[in-house]
Amino acid sequence: MKLFANRKIKFLFAGILWSILAFTLISALLAGFEVRNASYCIIICSLCMGAVILTLCFRYFREQHTIMENAISQIKESISGNKDVTIACNDEGELYRLFHEVNSLVSILNAHAVNETSSKKFLQNTISDISHQLKTPLAALNIYNGLLQGEAEELPTIKEFATLSEQELDRIEMLVQNLLKITKLDAGSIVIEKAVENVSDMMNDIKLHFAYRAKQEQKEIVLSGSDSISLLCDRDWMIEAIDNIVKNALDHTHKGDSVHIEWRQFASVVQITIKDNGSGIHPEDLHHIFKRFYRSRFSKDTQGIGLGLPLAKAIIEAHNGTIEVDSELGVGTTFVINFLIPTKIVGLQ
């Protein structure tokens, strides 16, 4: 039987069996020789047998408890990041078979983690190299395009093509910059330097950033929220995230539409809501909008590159925040961002 593969279980059962046999033999002898006060002797023997069995069981289960505690300690150490830790499994029995399987599972997971880290590092380096290689020719092309526009003042056709060329160059430059940012966030090579920032100030900066575009497109950006609400965040990265969401809202609204940015504070959460009354998102696309380079077959936007919203999500999650989206075709889209407030910040407010 597999149950008796472990020598400690064998020893326990053997000890109990020998105790019972000894008690039976002594009881039979006492009864057979009609020893005076045999019943008392049998009671004493049974108590001794019980004490021996209890001692054997106590020692066995104490050893098992120690083994399990050591195993739990090793597992916790492995979870905390120590890849060299293994559970001792150099004995026989079902428990040690389980420990061996746990060690095998840990080894497989560690190997997968190493491979994933290597793949991520390779991808990061590749994208970073490509992006850096593109920066120099892009800068040169922008200069040449500027010179071309200056020389083509009296040639409308060339000037028009130069303007279109500038737009495409700006688009490629944005793609390169976003690729670099999102790759660095993935690799954890960017340190999020958090400080207590005023939410109202950040939202006003974002509104100012899009003020010219909103005026040109005859759209409105409306801010709503308390001036006293603060958020523990990296100001530049947080503005980058909200910028991308507001830009997405402006991309999918029409003349006369508006984008509302509202911020509120609850007991332990700061919530930022970006709501527009634009074209909305098709239900088929709603669960894919945070995927990189995702392009909807229903979208009329031909200029988007599919990195703005994934970048925003990555930044928000780097701040331990969450982002949710709700949309209805022809009605508009609402992005809701939630950040937990650290206890110290709550105490200060």
Residue pairs with C-beta under 8 A, 6 or more apart in sequence:
2 94
3 9
3 94
4 10
4 13
5 92
5 93
5 94
6 91
6 92
6 93
6 94
6 95
6 96
7 91
7 92
8 60
8 63
8 91
8 93
9 60
9 93
11 60
12 56
12 57
12 60
15 52
15 53
15 56
16 53
16 56
16 57
19 49
19 52
19 53
19 56
20 49
22 49
23 45
23 46
23 48
23 49
26 41
26 42
26 45
27 42
27 45
29 35
30 38
30 41
30 42
30 45
31 38
31 42
35 41
64 95
67 95
70 87
70 88
71 87
71 99
71 102
74 85
74 86
74 87
75 87
75 102
77 85
78 85
78 106
83 110
86 103
86 106
87 99
87 102
87 103
88 99
89 96
89 97
89 99
89 100
89 103
90 96
120 186
120 187
121 187
123 183
124 183
124 184
124 186
124 187
124 189
127 179
127 180
127 183
128 180
128 183
128 184
130 179
131 176
131 177
131 179
131 180
131 183
134 172
134 176
135 176
138 169
138 172
138 173
138 176
141 169
142 166
142 169
142 173
145 162
145 165
145 166
145 169
146 166
148 158
148 162
148 165
149 159
149 162
149 163
149 166
152 158
152 159
152 162
153 159
171 303
171 305
174 305
175 305
175 307
178 305
178 307
178 308
178 311
179 307
181 190
181 240
181 311
182 292
182 307
182 310
182 311
182 314
184 190
185 311
185 314
185 315
185 318
186 314
190 237
190 318
192 233
192 234
192 237
192 318
192 319
193 234
194 232
194 233
194 234
194 319
195 232
195 233
195 234
195 235
196 230
196 231
196 232
196 345
196 348
197 230
197 231
197 232
197 233
197 235
197 238
198 227
198 229
198 230
199 225
199 229
199 230
199 231
199 263
199 270
199 272
200 223
200 225
200 226
200 227
200 229
200 263
202 231
202 235
202 238
202 239
202 242
203 223
203 225
203 242
203 261
203 263
203 272
204 223
205 239
206 239
206 242
206 243
206 246
206 261
207 221
207 223
207 261
209 243
210 221
210 246
210 247
210 250
211 221
213 250
214 220
214 221
214 250
214 259
217 250
217 255
218 255
218 256
219 250
219 253
219 255
219 256
219 257
219 258
219 259
220 257
220 258
220 259
221 246
221 258
221 259
221 261
222 258
222 259
222 260
222 261
223 261
223 262
224 260
224 261
224 262
224 263
225 261
225 262
225 263
225 264
226 263
226 264
226 265
228 349
229 263
229 264
229 265
229 270
230 345
230 349
231 238
231 270
231 339
232 339
232 341
232 342
232 345
233 319
233 339
234 319
237 315
237 318
237 319
238 315
238 319
240 311
240 312
240 315
241 311
241 312
241 315
241 316
242 261
242 272
242 274
242 312
242 337
244 308
244 309
244 311
244 312
245 274
245 308
245 309
245 312
245 335
246 259
246 261
246 274
247 308
248 308
248 309
249 259
249 274
249 276
249 278
249 333
250 259
251 301
251 303
251 304
252 276
252 278
252 279
252 280
252 281
252 301
252 333
253 259
253 276
253 277
253 278
253 279
254 278
254 279
257 276
257 277
257 278
258 276
258 277
259 274
259 275
259 276
260 273
260 274
260 275
260 276
261 272
261 273
261 274
262 272
262 273
262 275
263 270
263 271
263 272
263 273
264 270
264 271
264 273
265 271
265 341
265 349
268 340
268 341
268 346
269 338
269 339
269 340
269 341
270 338
270 339
270 341
271 336
271 337
271 338
271 339
272 336
272 337
272 339
273 334
273 335
273 336
273 337
274 334
274 335
274 337
275 332
275 333
275 334
275 335
276 332
276 333
276 334
277 331
277 332
278 332
278 333
279 300
279 329
279 330
280 327
280 328
280 329
280 330
280 331
280 332
280 333
281 289
281 296
281 325
281 327
281 329
281 333
282 296
282 298
282 329
283 329
284 296
284 298
285 294
285 296
285 298
285 299
286 325
286 327
288 294
288 296
289 309
289 325
290 309
290 310
290 313
290 323
291 306
291 310
292 306
292 307
292 310
293 305
293 306
293 307
294 306
295 304
295 306
312 323
313 323
316 322
316 323
316 337
317 323
319 339
320 339
320 340
321 337
321 338
321 339
321 340
322 337
322 338
323 335
323 336
323 337
324 335
324 336
324 338
325 333
325 334
325 335
325 336
326 333
326 334
326 336
327 333
327 334
